[in-house]
Amino acid sequence: MNILGLNISHSNSSAALVSNGIIKNCFEEERFSRIKNFSGFPEKSIISILDQNSFKLDDIDFFTVNKSINY
């Protein structure tokens, strides 16, 4: 099972891949954008993760997205 997790609700946007219960890759988007505390969709992080694991989006079983909760 392949899960792609996305952190997109606040600064330090990132993506991570978990495959069969093992963390394969995780990147913060600022690594690629060169913008400190980048806030937005982590497109380059996703592309890098998929490329490094020879995956396509069709190979991902679940996508998870964080949600900020204000109490």
C-alpha contacts under 8 A as a table, 3 or more apart, distances in Angstrom:
res1	aa1	res2	aa2	distance
1	M	19	S	5.75
1	M	20	N	5.10
1	M	21	G	7.85
1	M	60	I	7.67
1	M	61	D	6.13
2	N	17	L	7.06
2	N	18	V	5.80
2	N	19	S	4.44
2	N	20	N	6.38
2	N	59	D	7.09
2	N	60	I	5.07
2	N	61	D	5.27
2	N	62	F	6.65
3	I	17	L	5.75
3	I	18	V	5.14
3	I	19	S	6.36
3	I	60	I	5.96
3	I	61	D	5.96
3	I	62	F	4.84
3	I	63	F	5.78
3	I	64	T	7.28
4	L	15	A	6.94
4	L	16	A	5.69
4	L	17	L	4.67
4	L	18	V	6.51
4	L	60	I	6.72
4	L	62	F	6.43
4	L	63	F	4.93
4	L	64	T	6.28
5	G	15	A	5.53
5	G	16	A	5.06
5	G	17	L	6.33
5	G	18	V	7.93
5	G	63	F	5.81
5	G	64	T	4.62
5	G	65	V	5.95
5	G	66	N	7.99
6	L	13	S	7.62
6	L	14	S	5.94
6	L	15	A	4.56
6	L	16	A	6.62
6	L	42	P	7.55
6	L	63	F	7.51
6	L	64	T	6.04
6	L	65	V	4.87
6	L	66	N	6.61
7	N	10	H	7.49
7	N	12	N	7.76
7	N	13	S	5.15
7	N	14	S	5.04
7	N	15	A	6.20
7	N	42	P	7.87
7	N	65	V	6.05
7	N	66	N	5.48
8	I	11	S	7.58
8	I	13	S	5.13
8	I	14	S	6.95
8	I	39	S	7.11
8	I	40	G	5.97
8	I	41	F	5.79
8	I	42	P	7.17
8	I	65	V	7.10
8	I	66	N	6.83
9	S	13	S	7.57
9	S	39	S	7.88
9	S	40	G	7.77
9	S	66	N	6.56
9	S	67	K	6.19
9	S	68	S	6.35
10	H	13	S	6.67
10	H	39	S	5.81
10	H	40	G	7.54
10	H	68	S	7.90
11	S	37	N	5.22
11	S	38	F	5.49
11	S	39	S	4.17
11	S	40	G	7.41
12	N	28	E	6.24
12	N	29	E	6.93
12	N	30	E	6.98
12	N	36	K	7.86
12	N	37	N	4.61
12	N	38	F	5.18
12	N	39	S	5.85
13	S	28	E	5.80
13	S	29	E	5.61
13	S	30	E	7.60
13	S	37	N	7.60
13	S	38	F	6.09
13	S	39	S	5.47
13	S	40	G	6.17
13	S	41	F	6.73
13	S	42	P	5.79
14	S	26	C	7.21
14	S	27	F	5.54
14	S	28	E	4.10
14	S	29	E	5.35
14	S	42	P	5.58
14	S	45	S	6.62
15	A	26	C	5.59
15	A	27	F	5.65
15	A	28	E	6.63
15	A	29	E	7.82
15	A	42	P	6.51
15	A	45	S	5.91
15	A	46	I	6.06
15	A	49	I	8.00
16	A	23	I	7.49
16	A	24	K	7.61
16	A	25	N	5.56
16	A	26	C	4.00
16	A	27	F	6.52
16	A	46	I	7.89
16	A	49	I	7.53
17	L	23	I	5.99
17	L	24	K	5.55
17	L	25	N	5.36
17	L	26	C	6.37
17	L	49	I	7.05
18	V	21	G	5.87
18	V	22	I	5.32
18	V	23	I	4.40
18	V	24	K	5.71
18	V	25	N	7.50
19	S	22	I	5.28
19	S	23	I	6.44
19	S	24	K	6.55
23	I	26	C	7.72
25	N	49	I	6.22
26	C	45	S	7.87
26	C	49	I	7.40
27	F	31	R	7.29
27	F	45	S	5.67
27	F	49	I	7.94
28	E	31	R	5.87
28	E	32	F	7.91
28	E	42	P	7.56
28	E	45	S	6.68
29	E	32	F	5.52
29	E	33	S	6.15
29	E	38	F	6.46
29	E	42	P	5.31
29	E	43	E	7.71
29	E	44	K	6.65
29	E	45	S	5.57
30	E	33	S	4.90
30	E	34	R	5.05
30	E	35	I	5.16
30	E	36	K	5.67
30	E	37	N	6.37
30	E	38	F	5.32
31	R	34	R	5.70
31	R	35	I	7.86
32	F	44	K	6.52
32	F	45	S	7.30
33	S	38	F	7.53
35	I	38	F	5.39
42	P	45	S	5.35
42	P	46	I	6.34
43	E	46	I	5.21
43	E	47	I	6.25
44	K	47	I	5.05
44	K	48	S	6.05
45	S	48	S	5.15
45	S	49	I	6.17
46	I	49	I	5.15
46	I	50	L	6.17
47	I	50	L	5.22
47	I	51	D	6.05
48	S	51	D	5.11
48	S	52	Q	6.04
49	I	52	Q	5.30
49	I	53	N	6.31
50	L	53	N	5.36
50	L	54	S	5.86
50	L	55	F	4.76
50	L	56	K	6.17
50	L	57	L	7.61
51	D	54	S	4.99
51	D	55	F	6.31
52	Q	55	F	7.81
55	F	58	D	7.88
55	F	59	D	5.92
55	F	60	I	7.91
56	K	59	D	5.38
56	K	60	I	7.39
57	L	60	I	5.50
58	D	61	D	7.64
60	I	63	F	7.29
